[in-house]
Amino acid sequence: MVKFPEADLRLFKNVFVCRKCKSKIKAPALKVIAKKVTCTKCGGHNFRPLRKK
Ligand SMILES: [Zn+2]
């Protein structure tokens, strides 16, 4: 499965869920892919798109 097709970027609306604490953050998808986004709660760098469990 392709991780971030452009169509998905639109569907996800740049909202991602932290894999550690499951808090939602809003950030540009490219920054999330590049791991330039830090979770404000746990400081993690791993996020998944909102719509994938
Ligand atoms: Zn977190």
N, CA, C, O and the ligand as a Tripos MOL2 file, in Angstrom:
@<TRIPOS>MOLECULE
protein
  213   211    54     0     0
PROTEIN
NO_CHARGES

@<TRIPOS>ATOM
      1 N           0.8450   -1.2030    0.0000 N.3       1 MET1
      2 CA          0.0000    0.0000    0.0000 C.3       1 MET1
      3 C           0.8800    1.2530    0.0000 C.2       1 MET1
      4 O           1.8710    1.3390    0.7250 O.2       1 MET1
      5 N           0.5020    2.1820   -0.8020 N.am      2 VAL2
      6 CA          1.2840    3.4180   -0.8650 C.3       2 VAL2
      7 C           0.9900    4.2760    0.3560 C.2       2 VAL2
      8 O          -0.1640    4.4170    0.7600 O.2       2 VAL2
      9 N           2.0140    4.8370    0.9300 N.am      3 LYS3
     10 CA          1.8250    5.5640    2.1720 C.3       3 LYS3
     11 C           1.0870    6.8880    1.9950 C.2       3 LYS3
     12 O           0.0600    7.1260    2.6300 O.2       3 LYS3
     13 N           1.6180    7.7400    1.1300 N.am      4 PHE4
     14 CA          1.0400    9.0800    1.0470 C.3       4 PHE4
     15 C           0.7900    9.5200   -0.3910 C.2       4 PHE4
     16 O           1.4600   10.4260   -0.8860 O.2       4 PHE4
     17 N          -0.1520    8.8990   -1.0540 N.am      5 PRO5
     18 CA         -0.5290    9.4180   -2.3710 C.3       5 PRO5
     19 C          -1.1610   10.7920   -2.2230 C.2       5 PRO5
     20 O          -1.7260   11.1280   -1.1830 O.2       5 PRO5
     21 N          -1.0530   11.5690   -3.2750 N.am      6 GLU6
     22 CA         -1.5260   12.9480   -3.1540 C.3       6 GLU6
     23 C          -3.0110   13.0160   -2.8440 C.2       6 GLU6
     24 O          -3.4640   13.9310   -2.1560 O.2       6 GLU6
     25 N          -3.7550   12.0700   -3.3380 N.am      7 ALA7
     26 CA         -5.1850   12.0720   -3.0450 C.3       7 ALA7
     27 C          -5.4140   11.9140   -1.5440 C.2       7 ALA7
     28 O          -6.3190   12.5230   -0.9740 O.2       7 ALA7
     29 N          -4.5890   11.0980   -0.9210 N.am      8 ASP8
     30 CA         -4.7490   10.9050    0.5200 C.3       8 ASP8
     31 C          -4.4320   12.1740    1.2800 C.2       8 ASP8
     32 O          -5.0670   12.4660    2.2940 O.2       8 ASP8
     33 N          -3.4610   12.9310    0.8060 N.am      9 LEU9
     34 CA         -3.1100   14.1670    1.4990 C.3       9 LEU9
     35 C          -4.3360   15.0500    1.6170 C.2       9 LEU9
     36 O          -4.5620   15.6990    2.6380 O.2       9 LEU9
     37 N          -5.1110   15.0620    0.5640 N.am     10 ARG10
     38 CA         -6.3180   15.8920    0.6110 C.3      10 ARG10
     39 C          -7.3370   15.2950    1.5800 C.2      10 ARG10
     40 O          -7.9760   16.0150    2.3470 O.2      10 ARG10
     41 N          -7.4780   13.9960    1.5350 N.am     11 LEU11
     42 CA         -8.4780   13.3550    2.3860 C.3      11 LEU11
     43 C          -8.1260   13.5200    3.8580 C.2      11 LEU11
     44 O          -8.9970   13.7420    4.7000 O.2      11 LEU11
     45 N          -6.8490   13.4080    4.1500 N.am     12 PHE12
     46 CA         -6.4510   13.4730    5.5500 C.3      12 PHE12
     47 C          -6.4670   14.8990    6.0820 C.2      12 PHE12
     48 O          -6.5080   15.1200    7.2920 O.2      12 PHE12
     49 N          -6.4350   15.8580    5.1730 N.am     13 LYS13
     50 CA         -6.4690   17.2570    5.5840 C.3      13 LYS13
     51 C          -5.3480   17.6110    6.5500 C.2      13 LYS13
     52 O          -5.5140   18.4440    7.4400 O.2      13 LYS13
     53 N          -4.2380   16.9820    6.3640 N.am     14 ASN14
     54 CA         -3.0580   17.3130    7.1690 C.3      14 ASN14
     55 C          -3.2540   17.0910    8.6600 C.2      14 ASN14
     56 O          -2.6210   17.7480    9.4860 O.2      14 ASN14
     57 N          -4.1200   16.1730    8.9880 N.am     15 VAL15
     58 CA         -4.2820   15.8340   10.3970 C.3      15 VAL15
     59 C          -3.6450   14.4720   10.6460 C.2      15 VAL15
     60 O          -3.9080   13.5100    9.9240 O.2      15 VAL15
     61 N          -2.8190   14.4040   11.6580 N.am     16 PHE16
     62 CA         -2.1290   13.1590   11.9540 C.3      16 PHE16
     63 C          -2.2980   12.7870   13.4150 C.2      16 PHE16
     64 O          -2.5810   13.6300   14.2660 O.2      16 PHE16
     65 N          -2.1170   11.5100   13.6780 N.am     17 VAL17
     66 CA         -2.2770   11.0200   15.0410 C.3      17 VAL17
     67 C          -0.9430   10.4930   15.5340 C.2      17 VAL17
     68 O          -0.2700    9.7230   14.8490 O.2      17 VAL17
     69 N          -0.5750   10.9140   16.7180 N.am     18 CYS18
     70 CA          0.6690   10.4460   17.3100 C.3      18 CYS18
     71 C           0.5590    8.9540   17.6180 C.2      18 CYS18
     72 O          -0.4470    8.4930   18.1560 O.2      18 CYS18
     73 N           1.5930    8.2160   17.2730 N.am     19 ARG19
     74 CA          1.5370    6.7740   17.5210 C.3      19 ARG19
     75 C           1.7200    6.4440   18.9950 C.2      19 ARG19
     76 O           1.3100    5.3760   19.4490 O.2      19 ARG19
     77 N           2.3210    7.3350   19.7270 N.am     20 LYS20
     78 CA          2.5570    7.0580   21.1390 C.3      20 LYS20
     79 C           1.3420    7.4110   21.9860 C.2      20 LYS20
     80 O           0.7720    6.5630   22.6730 O.2      20 LYS20
     81 N           0.9570    8.6910   21.9200 N.am     21 CYS21
     82 CA         -0.0860    9.1450   22.8390 C.3      21 CYS21
     83 C          -1.4100    9.3600   22.1200 C.2      21 CYS21
     84 O          -2.4110    9.7170   22.7410 O.2      21 CYS21
     85 N          -1.4110    9.1400   20.8050 N.am     22 LYS22
     86 CA         -2.6420    9.2110   20.0210 C.3      22 LYS22
     87 C          -3.3100   10.5700   20.0390 C.2      22 LYS22
     88 O          -4.5210   10.6770   19.8440 O.2      22 LYS22
     89 N          -2.5340   11.5950   20.2700 N.am     23 SER23
     90 CA         -3.1050   12.9240   20.1730 C.3      23 SER23
     91 C          -3.0850   13.3720   18.7140 C.2      23 SER23
     92 O          -2.1740   13.0360   17.9570 O.2      23 SER23
     93 N          -4.0870   14.1190   18.3470 N.am     24 LYS24
     94 CA         -4.1640   14.5930   16.9730 C.3      24 LYS24
     95 C          -3.3760   15.8830   16.8400 C.2      24 LYS24
     96 O          -3.4380   16.7640   17.6980 O.2      24 LYS24
     97 N          -2.6540   15.9720   15.7750 N.am     25 ILE25
     98 CA         -1.9860   17.2280   15.4770 C.3      25 ILE25
     99 C          -2.2840   17.6090   14.0480 C.2      25 ILE25
    100 O          -2.5190   16.7540   13.1930 O.2      25 ILE25
    101 N          -2.2710   18.9000   13.8020 N.am     26 LYS26
    102 CA         -2.4700   19.3750   12.4480 C.3      26 LYS26
    103 C          -1.1340   19.9050   11.9480 C.2      26 LYS26
    104 O          -0.5720   20.8360   12.5260 O.2      26 LYS26
    105 N          -0.6380   19.3200   10.8900 N.am     27 ALA27
    106 CA          0.6520   19.7290   10.3650 C.3      27 ALA27
    107 C           0.7150   19.3900    8.8870 C.2      27 ALA27
    108 O           0.0300   18.4770    8.4260 O.2      27 ALA27
    109 N           1.5300   20.1160    8.1470 N.am     28 PRO28
    110 CA          1.6980   19.8000    6.7250 C.3      28 PRO28
    111 C           2.2410   18.3920    6.5630 C.2      28 PRO28
    112 O           3.1800   17.9970    7.2540 O.2      28 PRO28
    113 N           1.6470   17.6370    5.6470 N.am     29 ALA29
    114 CA          2.0130   16.2280    5.4890 C.3      29 ALA29
    115 C           3.4950   16.0700    5.1670 C.2      29 ALA29
    116 O           4.1350   15.1220    5.6200 O.2      29 ALA29
    117 N           4.0320   16.9900    4.3920 N.am     30 LEU30
    118 CA          5.4380   16.8640    4.0140 C.3      30 LEU30
    119 C           6.3420   16.9710    5.2300 C.2      30 LEU30
    120 O           7.3630   16.2880    5.3140 O.2      30 LEU30
    121 N           5.9710   17.8160    6.1590 N.am     31 LYS31
    122 CA          6.7820   17.9410    7.3700 C.3      31 LYS31
    123 C           6.6730   16.6930    8.2260 C.2      31 LYS31
    124 O           7.6450   16.2820    8.8600 O.2      31 LYS31
    125 N           5.5030   16.0930    8.2460 N.am     32 VAL32
    126 CA          5.3290   14.8640    9.0190 C.3      32 VAL32
    127 C           6.1670   13.7410    8.4040 C.2      32 VAL32
    128 O           6.7990   12.9630    9.1190 O.2      32 VAL32
    129 N           6.1630   13.6680    7.0910 N.am     33 ILE33
    130 CA          6.9450   12.6280    6.4140 C.3      33 ILE33
    131 C           8.4340   12.8310    6.6910 C.2      33 ILE33
    132 O           9.1850   11.8750    6.8850 O.2      33 ILE33
    133 N           8.8350   14.0900    6.7050 N.am     34 ALA34
    134 CA         10.2460   14.3990    6.9430 C.3      34 ALA34
    135 C          10.5980   14.3580    8.4210 C.2      34 ALA34
    136 O          11.7390   14.6210    8.8010 O.2      34 ALA34
    137 N           9.6220   14.0310    9.2490 N.am     35 LYS35
    138 CA          9.8030   13.9580   10.7030 C.3      35 LYS35
    139 C          10.2650   15.2760   11.2970 C.2      35 LYS35
    140 O          11.0620   15.3050   12.2350 O.2      35 LYS35
    141 N           9.7580   16.3580   10.7430 N.am     36 LYS36
    142 CA         10.0880   17.6620   11.2920 C.3      36 LYS36
    143 C           9.0050   18.1340   12.2520 C.2      36 LYS36
    144 O           9.0500   19.2520   12.7630 O.2      36 LYS36
    145 N           8.0440   17.2690   12.4820 N.am     37 VAL37
    146 CA          6.9580   17.6170   13.3840 C.3      37 VAL37
    147 C           7.1320   16.8560   14.6960 C.2      37 VAL37
    148 O           7.3660   15.6470   14.7030 O.2      37 VAL37
    149 N           7.0180   17.5700   15.7810 N.am     38 THR38
    150 CA          7.1510   16.9390   17.0870 C.3      38 THR38
    151 C           5.8180   16.9820   17.8140 C.2      38 THR38
    152 O           5.1370   18.0070   17.8290 O.2      38 THR38
    153 N           5.4580   15.8690   18.4080 N.am     39 CYS39
    154 CA          4.2220   15.8180   19.1730 C.3      39 CYS39
    155 C           4.3330   16.7620   20.3680 C.2      39 CYS39
    156 O           5.3240   16.7510   21.0970 O.2      39 CYS39
    157 N           3.3110   17.5630   20.5500 N.am     40 THR40
    158 CA          3.3730   18.5440   21.6310 C.3      40 THR40
    159 C           3.1970   17.8880   22.9940 C.2      40 THR40
    160 O           3.5440   18.4800   24.0160 O.2      40 THR40
    161 N           2.6690   16.6870   23.0190 N.am     41 LYS41
    162 CA          2.4030   16.0440   24.3100 C.3      41 LYS41
    163 C           3.5470   15.1290   24.7420 C.2      41 LYS41
    164 O           4.0370   15.2290   25.8670 O.2      41 LYS41
    165 N           3.9730   14.2350   23.8410 N.am     42 CYS42
    166 CA          4.9820   13.2590   24.2360 C.3      42 CYS42
    167 C           6.3210   13.4920   23.5470 C.2      42 CYS42
    168 O           7.3040   12.8250   23.8680 O.2      42 CYS42
    169 N           6.3710   14.4120   22.6240 N.am     43 GLY43
    170 CA          7.6370   14.7080   21.9630 C.3      43 GLY43
    171 C           8.0270   13.6920   20.9070 C.2      43 GLY43
    172 O           9.1610   13.6910   20.4280 O.2      43 GLY43
    173 N           7.0870   12.8240   20.5430 N.am     44 GLY44
    174 CA          7.3860   11.7930   19.5590 C.3      44 GLY44
    175 C           7.4140   12.3330   18.1360 C.2      44 GLY44
    176 O           6.9180   13.4220   17.8470 O.2      44 GLY44
    177 N           8.0080   11.5410   17.2660 N.am     45 HIS45
    178 CA          8.0960   11.9640   15.8680 C.3      45 HIS45
    179 C           7.3600   11.0110   14.9450 C.2      45 HIS45
    180 O           7.4130   11.1530   13.7230 O.2      45 HIS45
    181 N           6.6950   10.0690   15.5140 N.am     46 ASN46
    182 CA          6.0010    9.0940   14.6770 C.3      46 ASN46
    183 C           4.5130    9.3930   14.6330 C.2      46 ASN46
    184 O           3.8270    9.4270   15.6550 O.2      46 ASN46
    185 N           4.0420    9.6070   13.4230 N.am     47 PHE47
    186 CA          2.6280    9.9140   13.2510 C.3      47 PHE47
    187 C           2.0350    9.0320   12.1920 C.2      47 PHE47
    188 O           2.7340    8.5360   11.3090 O.2      47 PHE47
    189 N           0.7500    8.8410   12.2840 N.am     48 ARG48
    190 CA          0.0530    8.1550   11.2120 C.3      48 ARG48
    191 C          -1.1190    9.0120   10.7740 C.2      48 ARG48
    192 O          -1.6370    9.8230   11.5410 O.2      48 ARG48
    193 N          -1.5280    8.8180    9.5240 N.am     49 PRO49
    194 CA         -2.6730    9.5890    9.0470 C.3      49 PRO49
    195 C          -3.8980    9.2940    9.8770 C.2      49 PRO49
    196 O          -4.0660    8.1910   10.3990 O.2      49 PRO49
    197 N          -4.7370   10.2740    9.9920 N.am     50 LEU50
    198 CA         -5.9050   10.1750   10.8670 C.3      50 LEU50
    199 C          -6.8080    9.0070   10.5250 C.2      50 LEU50
    200 O          -7.3650    8.3700   11.4180 O.2      50 LEU50
    201 N          -6.9560    8.7220    9.2510 N.am     51 ARG51
    202 CA         -7.9790    7.7580    8.8550 C.3      51 ARG51
    203 C          -7.5060    6.3150    8.9100 C.2      51 ARG51
    204 O          -8.3010    5.3860    8.7710 O.2      51 ARG51
    205 N          -6.2060    6.1320    9.1130 N.am     52 LYS52
    206 CA         -5.7450    4.7630    9.3120 C.3      52 LYS52
    207 C          -5.6620    4.4880   10.7950 C.2      52 LYS52
    208 O          -4.8890    5.1320   11.5050 O.2      52 LYS52
    209 N          -6.4250    3.5680   11.2570 N.am     53 LYS53
    210 CA         -6.6250    3.3040   12.6760 C.3      53 LYS53
    211 C          -5.4560    3.7290   13.5720 C.2      53 LYS53
    212 O          -5.5160    3.5540   14.7890 O.2      53 LYS53
    213 ZN          2.4530   12.0580   21.2330 Zn       54 ZN54
@<TRIPOS>BOND
     1     1     2 1
     2     2     3 1
     3     3     4 2
     4     3     5 am
     5     5     6 1
     6     6     7 1
     7     7     8 2
     8     7     9 am
     9     9    10 1
    10    10    11 1
    11    11    12 2
    12    11    13 am
    13    13    14 1
    14    14    15 1
    15    15    16 2
    16    15    17 am
    17    17    18 1
    18    18    19 1
    19    19    20 2
    20    19    21 am
    21    21    22 1
    22    22    23 1
    23    23    24 2
    24    23    25 am
    25    25    26 1
    26    26    27 1
    27    27    28 2
    28    27    29 am
    29    29    30 1
    30    30    31 1
    31    31    32 2
    32    31    33 am
    33    33    34 1
    34    34    35 1
    35    35    36 2
    36    35    37 am
    37    37    38 1
    38    38    39 1
    39    39    40 2
    40    39    41 am
    41    41    42 1
    42    42    43 1
    43    43    44 2
    44    43    45 am
    45    45    46 1
    46    46    47 1
    47    47    48 2
    48    47    49 am
    49    49    50 1
    50    50    51 1
    51    51    52 2
    52    51    53 am
    53    53    54 1
    54    54    55 1
    55    55    56 2
    56    55    57 am
    57    57    58 1
    58    58    59 1
    59    59    60 2
    60    59    61 am
    61    61    62 1
    62    62    63 1
    63    63    64 2
    64    63    65 am
    65    65    66 1
    66    66    67 1
    67    67    68 2
    68    67    69 am
    69    69    70 1
    70    70    71 1
    71    71    72 2
    72    71    73 am
    73    73    74 1
    74    74    75 1
    75    75    76 2
    76    75    77 am
    77    77    78 1
    78    78    79 1
    79    79    80 2
    80    79    81 am
    81    81    82 1
    82    82    83 1
    83    83    84 2
    84    83    85 am
    85    85    86 1
    86    86    87 1
    87    87    88 2
    88    87    89 am
    89    89    90 1
    90    90    91 1
    91    91    92 2
    92    91    93 am
    93    93    94 1
    94    94    95 1
    95    95    96 2
    96    95    97 am
    97    97    98 1
    98    98    99 1
    99    99   100 2
   100    99   101 am
   101   101   102 1
   102   102   103 1
   103   103   104 2
   104   103   105 am
   105   105   106 1
   106   106   107 1
   107   107   108 2
   108   107   109 am
   109   109   110 1
   110   110   111 1
   111   111   112 2
   112   111   113 am
   113   113   114 1
   114   114   115 1
   115   115   116 2
   116   115   117 am
   117   117   118 1
   118   118   119 1
   119   119   120 2
   120   119   121 am
   121   121   122 1
   122   122   123 1
   123   123   124 2
   124   123   125 am
   125   125   126 1
   126   126   127 1
   127   127   128 2
   128   127   129 am
   129   129   130 1
   130   130   131 1
   131   131   132 2
   132   131   133 am
   133   133   134 1
   134   134   135 1
   135   135   136 2
   136   135   137 am
   137   137   138 1
   138   138   139 1
   139   139   140 2
   140   139   141 am
   141   141   142 1
   142   142   143 1
   143   143   144 2
   144   143   145 am
   145   145   146 1
   146   146   147 1
   147   147   148 2
   148   147   149 am
   149   149   150 1
   150   150   151 1
   151   151   152 2
   152   151   153 am
   153   153   154 1
   154   154   155 1
   155   155   156 2
   156   155   157 am
   157   157   158 1
   158   158   159 1
   159   159   160 2
   160   159   161 am
   161   161   162 1
   162   162   163 1
   163   163   164 2
   164   163   165 am
   165   165   166 1
   166   166   167 1
   167   167   168 2
   168   167   169 am
   169   169   170 1
   170   170   171 1
   171   171   172 2
   172   171   173 am
   173   173   174 1
   174   174   175 1
   175   175   176 2
   176   175   177 am
   177   177   178 1
   178   178   179 1
   179   179   180 2
   180   179   181 am
   181   181   182 1
   182   182   183 1
   183   183   184 2
   184   183   185 am
   185   185   186 1
   186   186   187 1
   187   187   188 2
   188   187   189 am
   189   189   190 1
   190   190   191 1
   191   191   192 2
   192   191   193 am
   193   193   194 1
   194   194   195 1
   195   195   196 2
   196   195   197 am
   197   197   198 1
   198   198   199 1
   199   199   200 2
   200   199   201 am
   201   201   202 1
   202   202   203 1
   203   203   204 2
   204   203   205 am
   205   205   206 1
   206   206   207 1
   207   207   208 2
   208   207   209 am
   209   209   210 1
   210   210   211 1
   211   211   212 2
@<TRIPOS>SUBSTRUCTURE
     1 MET1         2 RESIDUE 1 A MET
     2 VAL2         6 RESIDUE 1 A VAL
     3 LYS3        10 RESIDUE 1 A LYS
     4 PHE4        14 RESIDUE 1 A PHE
     5 PRO5        18 RESIDUE 1 A PRO
     6 GLU6        22 RESIDUE 1 A GLU
     7 ALA7        26 RESIDUE 1 A ALA
     8 ASP8        30 RESIDUE 1 A ASP
     9 LEU9        34 RESIDUE 1 A LEU
    10 ARG10       38 RESIDUE 1 A ARG
    11 LEU11       42 RESIDUE 1 A LEU
    12 PHE12       46 RESIDUE 1 A PHE
    13 LYS13       50 RESIDUE 1 A LYS
    14 ASN14       54 RESIDUE 1 A ASN
    15 VAL15       58 RESIDUE 1 A VAL
    16 PHE16       62 RESIDUE 1 A PHE
    17 VAL17       66 RESIDUE 1 A VAL
    18 CYS18       70 RESIDUE 1 A CYS
    19 ARG19       74 RESIDUE 1 A ARG
    20 LYS20       78 RESIDUE 1 A LYS
    21 CYS21       82 RESIDUE 1 A CYS
    22 LYS22       86 RESIDUE 1 A LYS
    23 SER23       90 RESIDUE 1 A SER
    24 LYS24       94 RESIDUE 1 A LYS
    25 ILE25       98 RESIDUE 1 A ILE
    26 LYS26      102 RESIDUE 1 A LYS
    27 ALA27      106 RESIDUE 1 A ALA
    28 PRO28      110 RESIDUE 1 A PRO
    29 ALA29      114 RESIDUE 1 A ALA
    30 LEU30      118 RESIDUE 1 A LEU
    31 LYS31      122 RESIDUE 1 A LYS
    32 VAL32      126 RESIDUE 1 A VAL
    33 ILE33      130 RESIDUE 1 A ILE
    34 ALA34      134 RESIDUE 1 A ALA
    35 LYS35      138 RESIDUE 1 A LYS
    36 LYS36      142 RESIDUE 1 A LYS
    37 VAL37      146 RESIDUE 1 A VAL
    38 THR38      150 RESIDUE 1 A THR
    39 CYS39      154 RESIDUE 1 A CYS
    40 THR40      158 RESIDUE 1 A THR
    41 LYS41      162 RESIDUE 1 A LYS
    42 CYS42      166 RESIDUE 1 A CYS
    43 GLY43      170 RESIDUE 1 A GLY
    44 GLY44      174 RESIDUE 1 A GLY
    45 HIS45      178 RESIDUE 1 A HIS
    46 ASN46      182 RESIDUE 1 A ASN
    47 PHE47      186 RESIDUE 1 A PHE
    48 ARG48      190 RESIDUE 1 A ARG
    49 PRO49      194 RESIDUE 1 A PRO
    50 LEU50      198 RESIDUE 1 A LEU
    51 ARG51      202 RESIDUE 1 A ARG
    52 LYS52      206 RESIDUE 1 A LYS
    53 LYS53      210 RESIDUE 1 A LYS
    54 ZN54       213 GROUP 0 **** ****
